[in-house]
Amino acid sequence: MKITEVTEARFWFNKATGATASLYGSTPWSGDAREKSEWEIRVGGWTWRLDNGTVGCGRRPAATRDEAEAFMREFNSRGAR
């Protein structure tokens, strides 16, 4: 498996409670318009897209794009050994 791309780490954020949720699961609200309005998409660092389409690789997003690219190079070089 290889990392193919560095991308912004985006997630749902609840403005009322501070809770967070993944963009890649079900929506974090149950259908009520008021509840839905409490959620917004935010960006928090940099993550990775794998060659199988998965976003993220089991670790927290990197703080900077440079850190994410360095990890991508290290991760991808492991398979070349």
Residue pairs with C-beta under 8 A, 6 or more apart in sequence:
1 50
1 51
1 52
1 79
2 50
2 51
2 75
2 76
2 79
3 48
3 49
3 50
3 51
3 57
3 72
3 75
3 76
4 49
4 50
4 51
5 48
5 49
6 46
6 47
6 48
6 49
6 65
6 68
6 69
6 72
7 46
7 47
7 48
7 49
7 55
8 43
8 45
8 46
8 47
9 43
9 44
9 45
9 46
9 47
9 56
9 61
10 23
10 41
10 42
10 43
10 44
11 20
11 21
11 22
11 23
11 41
11 42
11 44
12 20
12 21
12 22
12 23
12 27
12 28
12 39
12 40
12 41
12 42
13 19
13 20
13 39
13 40
13 41
13 42
14 20
14 21
14 28
14 38
14 39
15 38
15 39
15 40
16 38
17 38
19 28
21 28
21 39
23 41
24 55
27 36
27 39
28 39
29 35
29 36
29 38
29 39
44 61
45 60
45 61
45 62
45 63
45 64
45 68
46 61
46 62
46 63
46 64
46 65
46 67
46 68
47 55
47 56
47 57
47 61
47 62
47 68
48 55
48 56
48 57
48 68
48 71
48 72
48 75
49 55
50 57
57 75
61 68
62 68
62 71
